[in-house]
Amino acid sequence: MKITIPMNEQELESGVCPSFGRAPYFLLYDTNTNESKWIANSAAESSGGAGIAAAQLLADSGADALITPRCGENAEKVLSGAKIKVYRSIEGTAQENIDALAAGKLSPLSKFHTGFHGHGG
């Protein structure tokens, strides 16, 4: 499984970025090979639609799952269309979130906000 997580830093021991669409990076972690790949989020600086563009970036990366504290409705539609399951992150590092997902301890993210529409994230 390929898991993606929005990140501020390119470190497995860093915390999860609170913003999905405007995160500077996405971690792409392959549970089959235990390999980490970092994707620069080209949508982070866009004036609008960052969540949608970030979701498309993840869809193009071949991701199977996303771990994030929150996500907008429009981004969720793109993720859902790409069959990417969205899980609610826990407090802790990216590695702790990956381990929690593997152990079945993360809940699906069920509430999606309407978006910030140019008001920051």
N, C-alpha and C positions, 0 to 999 in steps of 0.2 A: 504494500500500500504506500502511496505517496501522500505525505501529510504536508500541508503548508501552514505557516504561522507568520503573522505580521510582526516585524521586528524593528527596533531602533538601531541595533548593533548586529554585527555578523559574528555572534557568539552563541553557542548552545546554552551557555550558563547565564545568558541575559534574560530579562523578563520580556513578556509578550507586550508588544506595542498596543496601547489602548485604542488607537485609531486603525481601522482596517484600510480604508481607501488611501489614507495619507501616510501610511507607514513607509519609511525609507527603503526597507528591504522586506523580502519574503524568504523565509527558510523553506526549502523543499527537501524534506527528509524521506528517504526511501527505507521503509522498515524491512525490506527483503535483503538489502545490502548494507544497511546502517550508514549509508552515505548522506552527507549534507551538501546541499548546493544552495547558493545564495543568489537571489534574483533581485536586481535593482528595480524598484517600483517606479516605472516611468510615469505613472499617473499621479504620483505624490504632489507634484507641483502644478497640476492642471487647475484651471480656474473653475471648472465645474465638472461633474460627472466622474470624480475620482474613483468612487466605489465601483461604478460600472466598468470603468477601464481596468481597475485592479482585478476585478472578478474575471474579466476576459483574459487578462494576463495569466491568471491561475488556470483557467480553462485550457489555454494554449500550452501550459506547462505539463499537462497530463495529470494534474492533481486529482486525488480521490477524496480527500478530506481537508477541511479548513478548521483550525482551532483559533478562535478569536473571541474577545470579550463582547463585541457588538458588531452589527452589520446592518446596512440599510436595505430597505425593501427592494429597490431597483437592482442592487448588487446581488441580492438573494435570488432574484429571478434568473440572472445570468448563471449563477452558481448551480441552481436547481436544474436549469436547462442542460448544464454540462455534467449533471449527475455527481456533483461534488457535495458531500455531506458536510454540514456545518455544526461544529461542536463549540460549546461555551468553555472558554479557557478558565483555568483556576489561577489563583495567586501563585506565583513561582516562575521558574525559568522555563525556557522552551523545552529543555530536556525533561523536566518534571511533567510538563503537559503531554509530551510524547509518551512518557511512561504511563501516565494516568489514562490516556486513550487506549494504549495497549492492554491495560489492566481492566478496561471496561468501566472506568470511574468518571468519565466525562459525560455530561448530559448533552443531548442535541440542543442547539440554540433555537428557541421557539419564538422569541420576540424580536422583531426587526423594526428599527426606527424608520421614519419617513425620509430621513436624510437631512443633511445640514445645508445643502444648496448654497454653497459659497460662504457659509458662516463659520468655517473651520470645523475641526473634528475633535 
